[in-house]
Amino acid sequence: MGRGRQKAKHTKIARELKYDTYNVNYSALEKELGHHEEDEYVDKWADQYADEDEDELETA
């Protein structure tokens, strides 16, 4: 008896996902993801740690 109700619920959800149109705000999505082409990658931890190459030169 429970299987019919469960199958009907899954069918209803599948139809909603297939046929409903959703309005997507792409500018808000782009802001949230933080994708900006003009920004360069900045390593915020670069000043805290020495480079590996510098460590090898000091010990040699």
mmCIF file of the N, C-alpha and C atoms, coordinates in Angstrom:
data_MODEL
# 
_entry.id   MODEL 
# 
loop_
_atom_site.group_PDB 
_atom_site.id 
_atom_site.type_symbol 
_atom_site.label_atom_id 
_atom_site.label_alt_id 
_atom_site.label_comp_id 
_atom_site.label_asym_id 
_atom_site.label_entity_id 
_atom_site.label_seq_id 
_atom_site.pdbx_PDB_ins_code 
_atom_site.Cartn_x 
_atom_site.Cartn_y 
_atom_site.Cartn_z 
_atom_site.occupancy 
_atom_site.B_iso_or_equiv 
_atom_site.pdbx_formal_charge 
_atom_site.auth_seq_id 
_atom_site.auth_comp_id 
_atom_site.auth_asym_id 
_atom_site.auth_atom_id 
_atom_site.pdbx_PDB_model_num 
ATOM 1   N N  . MET A 1 1  ? 0.831  -1.186 0.000   1.00 0.00 ? 1  MET A N  1 
ATOM 2   C CA . MET A 1 1  ? 0.000  0.000  0.000   1.00 0.00 ? 1  MET A CA 1 
ATOM 3   C C  . MET A 1 1  ? 0.878  1.254  0.000   1.00 0.00 ? 1  MET A C  1 
ATOM 4   N N  . GLY A 1 2  ? 1.994  1.248  0.674   1.00 0.00 ? 2  GLY A N  1 
ATOM 5   C CA . GLY A 1 2  ? 2.859  2.408  0.739   1.00 0.00 ? 2  GLY A CA 1 
ATOM 6   C C  . GLY A 1 2  ? 3.614  2.665  -0.557  1.00 0.00 ? 2  GLY A C  1 
ATOM 7   N N  . ARG A 1 3  ? 3.835  1.636  -1.369  1.00 0.00 ? 3  ARG A N  1 
ATOM 8   C CA . ARG A 1 3  ? 4.619  1.781  -2.593  1.00 0.00 ? 3  ARG A CA 1 
ATOM 9   C C  . ARG A 1 3  ? 3.914  2.677  -3.604  1.00 0.00 ? 3  ARG A C  1 
ATOM 10  N N  . GLY A 1 4  ? 2.605  2.573  -3.719  1.00 0.00 ? 4  GLY A N  1 
ATOM 11  C CA . GLY A 1 4  ? 1.861  3.399  -4.672  1.00 0.00 ? 4  GLY A CA 1 
ATOM 12  C C  . GLY A 1 4  ? 1.952  4.875  -4.336  1.00 0.00 ? 4  GLY A C  1 
ATOM 13  N N  . ARG A 1 5  ? 1.849  5.206  -3.073  1.00 0.00 ? 5  ARG A N  1 
ATOM 14  C CA . ARG A 1 5  ? 1.942  6.591  -2.627  1.00 0.00 ? 5  ARG A CA 1 
ATOM 15  C C  . ARG A 1 5  ? 3.352  7.135  -2.849  1.00 0.00 ? 5  ARG A C  1 
ATOM 16  N N  . GLN A 1 6  ? 4.356  6.320  -2.560  1.00 0.00 ? 6  GLN A N  1 
ATOM 17  C CA . GLN A 1 6  ? 5.743  6.727  -2.758  1.00 0.00 ? 6  GLN A CA 1 
ATOM 18  C C  . GLN A 1 6  ? 6.042  6.941  -4.236  1.00 0.00 ? 6  GLN A C  1 
ATOM 19  N N  . LYS A 1 7  ? 5.556  6.048  -5.093  1.00 0.00 ? 7  LYS A N  1 
ATOM 20  C CA . LYS A 1 7  ? 5.779  6.184  -6.528  1.00 0.00 ? 7  LYS A CA 1 
ATOM 21  C C  . LYS A 1 7  ? 5.078  7.433  -7.068  1.00 0.00 ? 7  LYS A C  1 
ATOM 22  N N  . ALA A 1 8  ? 3.904  7.719  -6.589  1.00 0.00 ? 8  ALA A N  1 
ATOM 23  C CA . ALA A 1 8  ? 3.171  8.905  -7.039  1.00 0.00 ? 8  ALA A CA 1 
ATOM 24  C C  . ALA A 1 8  ? 3.909  10.178 -6.636  1.00 0.00 ? 8  ALA A C  1 
ATOM 25  N N  . LYS A 1 9  ? 4.482  10.177 -5.452  1.00 0.00 ? 9  LYS A N  1 
ATOM 26  C CA . LYS A 1 9  ? 5.232  11.343 -4.993  1.00 0.00 ? 9  LYS A CA 1 
ATOM 27  C C  . LYS A 1 9  ? 6.475  11.558 -5.857  1.00 0.00 ? 9  LYS A C  1 
ATOM 28  N N  . HIS A 1 10 ? 7.198  10.476 -6.161  1.00 0.00 ? 10 HIS A N  1 
ATOM 29  C CA . HIS A 1 10 ? 8.372  10.580 -7.011  1.00 0.00 ? 10 HIS A CA 1 
ATOM 30  C C  . HIS A 1 10 ? 8.003  11.044 -8.419  1.00 0.00 ? 10 HIS A C  1 
ATOM 31  N N  . THR A 1 11 ? 6.890  10.559 -8.934  1.00 0.00 ? 11 THR A N  1 
ATOM 32  C CA . THR A 1 11 ? 6.431  10.971 -10.265 1.00 0.00 ? 11 THR A CA 1 
ATOM 33  C C  . THR A 1 11 ? 6.083  12.451 -10.277 1.00 0.00 ? 11 THR A C  1 
ATOM 34  N N  . LYS A 1 12 ? 5.439  12.931 -9.223  1.00 0.00 ? 12 LYS A N  1 
ATOM 35  C CA . LYS A 1 12 ? 5.078  14.339 -9.123  1.00 0.00 ? 12 LYS A CA 1 
ATOM 36  C C  . LYS A 1 12 ? 6.329  15.217 -9.096  1.00 0.00 ? 12 LYS A C  1 
ATOM 37  N N  . ILE A 1 13 ? 7.307  14.810 -8.311  1.00 0.00 ? 13 ILE A N  1 
ATOM 38  C CA . ILE A 1 13 ? 8.548  15.578 -8.225  1.00 0.00 ? 13 ILE A CA 1 
ATOM 39  C C  . ILE A 1 13 ? 9.274  15.572 -9.562  1.00 0.00 ? 13 ILE A C  1 
ATOM 40  N N  . ALA A 1 14 ? 9.311  14.429 -10.233 1.00 0.00 ? 14 ALA A N  1 
ATOM 41  C CA . ALA A 1 14 ? 9.987  14.329 -11.527 1.00 0.00 ? 14 ALA A CA 1 
ATOM 42  C C  . ALA A 1 14 ? 9.315  15.227 -12.562 1.00 0.00 ? 14 ALA A C  1 
ATOM 43  N N  . ARG A 1 15 ? 7.987  15.275 -12.567 1.00 0.00 ? 15 ARG A N  1 
ATOM 44  C CA . ARG A 1 15 ? 7.275  16.155 -13.503 1.00 0.00 ? 15 ARG A CA 1 
ATOM 45  C C  . ARG A 1 15 ? 7.552  17.618 -13.214 1.00 0.00 ? 15 ARG A C  1 
ATOM 46  N N  . GLU A 1 16 ? 7.603  17.985 -11.937 1.00 0.00 ? 16 GLU A N  1 
ATOM 47  C CA . GLU A 1 16 ? 7.913  19.374 -11.586 1.00 0.00 ? 16 GLU A CA 1 
ATOM 48  C C  . GLU A 1 16 ? 9.296  19.767 -12.081 1.00 0.00 ? 16 GLU A C  1 
ATOM 49  N N  . LEU A 1 17 ? 10.269 18.892 -11.887 1.00 0.00 ? 17 LEU A N  1 
ATOM 50  C CA . LEU A 1 17 ? 11.626 19.194 -12.326 1.00 0.00 ? 17 LEU A CA 1 
ATOM 51  C C  . LEU A 1 17 ? 11.735 19.266 -13.844 1.00 0.00 ? 17 LEU A C  1 
ATOM 52  N N  . LYS A 1 18 ? 10.946 18.453 -14.536 1.00 0.00 ? 18 LYS A N  1 
ATOM 53  C CA . LYS A 1 18 ? 11.039 18.388 -15.993 1.00 0.00 ? 18 LYS A CA 1 
ATOM 54  C C  . LYS A 1 18 ? 10.328 19.544 -16.672 1.00 0.00 ? 18 LYS A C  1 
ATOM 55  N N  . TYR A 1 19 ? 9.152  19.899 -16.195 1.00 0.00 ? 19 TYR A N  1 
ATOM 56  C CA . TYR A 1 19 ? 8.307  20.834 -16.936 1.00 0.00 ? 19 TYR A CA 1 
ATOM 57  C C  . TYR A 1 19 ? 8.260  22.254 -16.377 1.00 0.00 ? 19 TYR A C  1 
ATOM 58  N N  . ASP A 1 20 ? 8.570  22.440 -15.118 1.00 0.00 ? 20 ASP A N  1 
ATOM 59  C CA . ASP A 1 20 ? 8.512  23.794 -14.565 1.00 0.00 ? 20 ASP A CA 1 
ATOM 60  C C  . ASP A 1 20 ? 9.686  24.620 -15.069 1.00 0.00 ? 20 ASP A C  1 
ATOM 61  N N  . THR A 1 21 ? 9.429  25.858 -15.341 1.00 0.00 ? 21 THR A N  1 
ATOM 62  C CA . THR A 1 21 ? 10.503 26.756 -15.744 1.00 0.00 ? 21 THR A CA 1 
ATOM 63  C C  . THR A 1 21 ? 10.913 27.574 -14.526 1.00 0.00 ? 21 THR A C  1 
ATOM 64  N N  . TYR A 1 22 ? 12.186 27.647 -14.320 1.00 0.00 ? 22 TYR A N  1 
ATOM 65  C CA . TYR A 1 22 ? 12.712 28.379 -13.185 1.00 0.00 ? 22 TYR A CA 1 
ATOM 66  C C  . TYR A 1 22 ? 13.432 29.613 -13.701 1.00 0.00 ? 22 TYR A C  1 
ATOM 67  N N  . ASN A 1 23 ? 13.213 30.729 -13.043 1.00 0.00 ? 23 ASN A N  1 
ATOM 68  C CA . ASN A 1 23 ? 13.919 31.953 -13.400 1.00 0.00 ? 23 ASN A CA 1 
ATOM 69  C C  . ASN A 1 23 ? 15.231 31.983 -12.635 1.00 0.00 ? 23 ASN A C  1 
ATOM 70  N N  . VAL A 1 24 ? 16.318 31.993 -13.364 1.00 0.00 ? 24 VAL A N  1 
ATOM 71  C CA . VAL A 1 24 ? 17.639 31.970 -12.756 1.00 0.00 ? 24 VAL A CA 1 
ATOM 72  C C  . VAL A 1 24 ? 18.241 33.362 -12.864 1.00 0.00 ? 24 VAL A C  1 
ATOM 73  N N  . ASN A 1 25 ? 18.678 33.882 -11.750 1.00 0.00 ? 25 ASN A N  1 
ATOM 74  C CA . ASN A 1 25 ? 19.338 35.180 -11.726 1.00 0.00 ? 25 ASN A CA 1 
ATOM 75  C C  . ASN A 1 25 ? 20.843 34.926 -11.884 1.00 0.00 ? 25 ASN A C  1 
ATOM 76  N N  . TYR A 1 26 ? 21.319 35.023 -13.130 1.00 0.00 ? 26 TYR A N  1 
ATOM 77  C CA . TYR A 1 26 ? 22.708 34.678 -13.416 1.00 0.00 ? 26 TYR A CA 1 
ATOM 78  C C  . TYR A 1 26 ? 23.694 35.675 -12.817 1.00 0.00 ? 26 TYR A C  1 
ATOM 79  N N  . SER A 1 27 ? 23.318 36.929 -12.725 1.00 0.00 ? 27 SER A N  1 
ATOM 80  C CA . SER A 1 27 ? 24.241 37.904 -12.139 1.00 0.00 ? 27 SER A CA 1 
ATOM 81  C C  . SER A 1 27 ? 24.439 37.628 -10.646 1.00 0.00 ? 27 SER A C  1 
ATOM 82  N N  . ALA A 1 28 ? 23.383 37.254 -9.943  1.00 0.00 ? 28 ALA A N  1 
ATOM 83  C CA . ALA A 1 28 ? 23.518 36.920 -8.528  1.00 0.00 ? 28 ALA A CA 1 
ATOM 84  C C  . ALA A 1 28 ? 24.330 35.635 -8.358  1.00 0.00 ? 28 ALA A C  1 
ATOM 85  N N  . LEU A 1 29 ? 24.146 34.695 -9.265  1.00 0.00 ? 29 LEU A N  1 
ATOM 86  C CA . LEU A 1 29 ? 24.910 33.458 -9.212  1.00 0.00 ? 29 LEU A CA 1 
ATOM 87  C C  . LEU A 1 29 ? 26.390 33.723 -9.462  1.00 0.00 ? 29 LEU A C  1 
ATOM 88  N N  . GLU A 1 30 ? 26.687 34.591 -10.411 1.00 0.00 ? 30 GLU A N  1 
ATOM 89  C CA . GLU A 1 30 ? 28.074 34.936 -10.710 1.00 0.00 ? 30 GLU A CA 1 
ATOM 90  C C  . GLU A 1 30 ? 28.731 35.627 -9.515  1.00 0.00 ? 30 GLU A C  1 
ATOM 91  N N  . LYS A 1 31 ? 27.980 36.515 -8.847  1.00 0.00 ? 31 LYS A N  1 
ATOM 92  C CA . LYS A 1 31 ? 28.508 37.183 -7.655  1.00 0.00 ? 31 LYS A CA 1 
ATOM 93  C C  . LYS A 1 31 ? 28.798 36.181 -6.551  1.00 0.00 ? 31 LYS A C  1 
ATOM 94  N N  . GLU A 1 32 ? 27.893 35.241 -6.365  1.00 0.00 ? 32 GLU A N  1 
ATOM 95  C CA . GLU A 1 32 ? 28.046 34.258 -5.300  1.00 0.00 ? 32 GLU A CA 1 
ATOM 96  C C  . GLU A 1 32 ? 29.250 33.357 -5.560  1.00 0.00 ? 32 GLU A C  1 
ATOM 97  N N  . LEU A 1 33 ? 29.462 32.987 -6.806  1.00 0.00 ? 33 LEU A N  1 
ATOM 98  C CA . LEU A 1 33 ? 30.586 32.135 -7.135  1.00 0.00 ? 33 LEU A CA 1 
ATOM 99  C C  . LEU A 1 33 ? 31.895 32.904 -7.158  1.00 0.00 ? 33 LEU A C  1 
ATOM 100 N N  . GLY A 1 34 ? 31.801 34.219 -7.272  1.00 0.00 ? 34 GLY A N  1 
ATOM 101 C CA . GLY A 1 34 ? 32.985 35.052 -7.217  1.00 0.00 ? 34 GLY A CA 1 
ATOM 102 C C  . GLY A 1 34 ? 33.825 35.015 -8.466  1.00 0.00 ? 34 GLY A C  1 
ATOM 103 N N  . HIS A 1 35 ? 33.218 34.828 -9.606  1.00 0.00 ? 35 HIS A N  1 
ATOM 104 C CA . HIS A 1 35 ? 33.959 34.767 -10.870 1.00 0.00 ? 35 HIS A CA 1 
ATOM 105 C C  . HIS A 1 35 ? 34.024 36.155 -11.491 1.00 0.00 ? 35 HIS A C  1 
ATOM 106 N N  . HIS A 1 36 ? 35.217 36.725 -11.505 1.00 0.00 ? 36 HIS A N  1 
ATOM 107 C CA . HIS A 1 36 ? 35.437 38.019 -12.133 1.00 0.00 ? 36 HIS A CA 1 
ATOM 108 C C  . HIS A 1 36 ? 36.664 37.889 -13.019 1.00 0.00 ? 36 HIS A C  1 
ATOM 109 N N  . GLU A 1 37 ? 36.496 38.142 -14.303 1.00 0.00 ? 37 GLU A N  1 
ATOM 110 C CA . GLU A 1 37 ? 37.596 37.935 -15.238 1.00 0.00 ? 37 GLU A CA 1 
ATOM 111 C C  . GLU A 1 37 ? 38.707 38.967 -15.062 1.00 0.00 ? 37 GLU A C  1 
ATOM 112 N N  . GLU A 1 38 ? 38.375 40.181 -14.647 1.00 0.00 ? 38 GLU A N  1 
ATOM 113 C CA . GLU A 1 38 ? 39.403 41.206 -14.532 1.00 0.00 ? 38 GLU A CA 1 
ATOM 114 C C  . GLU A 1 38 ? 40.276 41.033 -13.287 1.00 0.00 ? 38 GLU A C  1 
ATOM 115 N N  . ASP A 1 39 ? 39.801 40.275 -12.298 1.00 0.00 ? 39 ASP A N  1 
ATOM 116 C CA . ASP A 1 39 ? 40.589 40.052 -11.091 1.00 0.00 ? 39 ASP A CA 1 
ATOM 117 C C  . ASP A 1 39 ? 41.647 38.981 -11.341 1.00 0.00 ? 39 ASP A C  1 
ATOM 118 N N  . GLU A 1 40 ? 42.857 39.246 -10.864 1.00 0.00 ? 40 GLU A N  1 
ATOM 119 C CA . GLU A 1 40 ? 43.906 38.255 -10.953 1.00 0.00 ? 40 GLU A CA 1 
ATOM 120 C C  . GLU A 1 40 ? 43.915 37.439 -9.666  1.00 0.00 ? 40 GLU A C  1 
ATOM 121 N N  . TYR A 1 41 ? 44.505 36.260 -9.753  1.00 0.00 ? 41 TYR A N  1 
ATOM 122 C CA . TYR A 1 41 ? 44.617 35.408 -8.573  1.00 0.00 ? 41 TYR A CA 1 
ATOM 123 C C  . TYR A 1 41 ? 45.607 36.031 -7.593  1.00 0.00 ? 41 TYR A C  1 
ATOM 124 N N  . VAL A 1 42 ? 45.187 36.160 -6.366  1.00 0.00 ? 42 VAL A N  1 
ATOM 125 C CA . VAL A 1 42 ? 46.052 36.706 -5.330  1.00 0.00 ? 42 VAL A CA 1 
ATOM 126 C C  . VAL A 1 42 ? 46.175 35.659 -4.234  1.00 0.00 ? 42 VAL A C  1 
ATOM 127 N N  . ASP A 1 43 ? 47.413 35.290 -3.934  1.00 0.00 ? 43 ASP A N  1 
ATOM 128 C CA . ASP A 1 43 ? 47.664 34.312 -2.886  1.00 0.00 ? 43 ASP A CA 1 
ATOM 129 C C  . ASP A 1 43 ? 47.737 35.041 -1.553  1.00 0.00 ? 43 ASP A C  1 
ATOM 130 N N  . LYS A 1 44 ? 46.716 34.881 -0.731  1.00 0.00 ? 44 LYS A N  1 
ATOM 131 C CA . LYS A 1 44 ? 46.668 35.629 0.528   1.00 0.00 ? 44 LYS A CA 1 
ATOM 132 C C  . LYS A 1 44 ? 47.649 35.091 1.566   1.00 0.00 ? 44 LYS A C  1 
ATOM 133 N N  . TRP A 1 45 ? 48.231 33.910 1.331   1.00 0.00 ? 45 TRP A N  1 
ATOM 134 C CA . TRP A 1 45 ? 49.174 33.329 2.284   1.00 0.00 ? 45 TRP A CA 1 
ATOM 135 C C  . TRP A 1 45 ? 50.626 33.512 1.830   1.00 0.00 ? 45 TRP A C  1 
ATOM 136 N N  . ALA A 1 46 ? 50.857 34.180 0.727   1.00 0.00 ? 46 ALA A N  1 
ATOM 137 C CA . ALA A 1 46 ? 52.203 34.283 0.159   1.00 0.00 ? 46 ALA A CA 1 
ATOM 138 C C  . ALA A 1 46 ? 53.183 34.984 1.087   1.00 0.00 ? 46 ALA A C  1 
ATOM 139 N N  . ASP A 1 47 ? 52.763 35.974 1.825   1.00 0.00 ? 47 ASP A N  1 
ATOM 140 C CA . ASP A 1 47 ? 53.676 36.730 2.689   1.00 0.00 ? 47 ASP A CA 1 
ATOM 141 C C  . ASP A 1 47 ? 54.011 35.998 3.986   1.00 0.00 ? 47 ASP A C  1 
ATOM 142 N N  . GLN A 1 48 ? 53.230 35.011 4.350   1.00 0.00 ? 48 GLN A N  1 
ATOM 143 C CA . GLN A 1 48 ? 53.440 34.349 5.636   1.00 0.00 ? 48 GLN A CA 1 
ATOM 144 C C  . GLN A 1 48 ? 54.492 33.246 5.584   1.00 0.00 ? 48 GLN A C  1 
ATOM 145 N N  . TYR A 1 49 ? 54.725 32.661 4.416   1.00 0.00 ? 49 TYR A N  1 
ATOM 146 C CA . TYR A 1 49 ? 55.632 31.535 4.311   1.00 0.00 ? 49 TYR A CA 1 
ATOM 147 C C  . TYR A 1 49 ? 56.716 31.817 3.287   1.00 0.00 ? 49 TYR A C  1 
ATOM 148 N N  . ALA A 1 50 ? 57.923 31.352 3.547   1.00 0.00 ? 50 ALA A N  1 
ATOM 149 C CA . ALA A 1 50 ? 59.027 31.514 2.602   1.00 0.00 ? 50 ALA A CA 1 
ATOM 150 C C  . ALA A 1 50 ? 58.870 30.506 1.470   1.00 0.00 ? 50 ALA A C  1 
ATOM 151 N N  . ASP A 1 51 ? 59.417 30.834 0.334   1.00 0.00 ? 51 ASP A N  1 
ATOM 152 C CA . ASP A 1 51 ? 59.371 29.920 -0.802  1.00 0.00 ? 51 ASP A CA 1 
ATOM 153 C C  . ASP A 1 51 ? 60.298 28.739 -0.548  1.00 0.00 ? 51 ASP A C  1 
ATOM 154 N N  . GLU A 1 52 ? 59.989 27.604 -1.156  1.00 0.00 ? 52 GLU A N  1 
ATOM 155 C CA . GLU A 1 52 ? 60.823 26.416 -0.992  1.00 0.00 ? 52 GLU A CA 1 
ATOM 156 C C  . GLU A 1 52 ? 62.202 26.635 -1.590  1.00 0.00 ? 52 GLU A C  1 
ATOM 157 N N  . ASP A 1 53 ? 62.284 27.355 -2.702  1.00 0.00 ? 53 ASP A N  1 
ATOM 158 C CA . ASP A 1 53 ? 63.575 27.613 -3.343  1.00 0.00 ? 53 ASP A CA 1 
ATOM 159 C C  . ASP A 1 53 ? 64.481 28.431 -2.436  1.00 0.00 ? 53 ASP A C  1 
ATOM 160 N N  . GLU A 1 54 ? 63.930 29.377 -1.717  1.00 0.00 ? 54 GLU A N  1 
ATOM 161 C CA . GLU A 1 54 ? 64.723 30.212 -0.812  1.00 0.00 ? 54 GLU A CA 1 
ATOM 162 C C  . GLU A 1 54 ? 65.301 29.388 0.335   1.00 0.00 ? 54 GLU A C  1 
ATOM 163 N N  . ASP A 1 55 ? 64.537 28.395 0.815   1.00 0.00 ? 55 ASP A N  1 
ATOM 164 C CA . ASP A 1 55 ? 65.007 27.540 1.897   1.00 0.00 ? 55 ASP A CA 1 
ATOM 165 C C  . ASP A 1 55 ? 66.201 26.714 1.443   1.00 0.00 ? 55 ASP A C  1 
ATOM 166 N N  . GLU A 1 56 ? 66.184 26.209 0.231   1.00 0.00 ? 56 GLU A N  1 
ATOM 167 C CA . GLU A 1 56 ? 67.275 25.392 -0.279  1.00 0.00 ? 56 GLU A CA 1 
ATOM 168 C C  . GLU A 1 56 ? 68.532 26.238 -0.462  1.00 0.00 ? 56 GLU A C  1 
ATOM 169 N N  . LEU A 1 57 ? 68.398 27.485 -0.869  1.00 0.00 ? 57 LEU A N  1 
ATOM 170 C CA . LEU A 1 57 ? 69.560 28.333 -1.071  1.00 0.00 ? 57 LEU A CA 1 
ATOM 171 C C  . LEU A 1 57 ? 70.236 28.683 0.252   1.00 0.00 ? 57 LEU A C  1 
ATOM 172 N N  . GLU A 1 58 ? 69.449 28.839 1.297   1.00 0.00 ? 58 GLU A N  1 
ATOM 173 C CA . GLU A 1 58 ? 70.005 29.206 2.592   1.00 0.00 ? 58 GLU A CA 1 
ATOM 174 C C  . GLU A 1 58 ? 70.805 28.064 3.198   1.00 0.00 ? 58 GLU A C  1 
ATOM 175 N N  . THR A 1 59 ? 70.389 26.824 2.995   1.00 0.00 ? 59 THR A N  1 
ATOM 176 C CA . THR A 1 59 ? 71.072 25.676 3.590   1.00 0.00 ? 59 THR A CA 1 
ATOM 177 C C  . THR A 1 59 ? 72.301 25.271 2.780   1.00 0.00 ? 59 THR A C  1 
ATOM 178 N N  . ALA A 1 60 ? 72.387 25.675 1.524   1.00 0.00 ? 60 ALA A N  1 
ATOM 179 C CA . ALA A 1 60 ? 73.515 25.270 0.667   1.00 0.00 ? 60 ALA A CA 1 
ATOM 180 C C  . ALA A 1 60 ? 74.761 26.069 0.918   1.00 0.00 ? 60 ALA A C  1 
# 
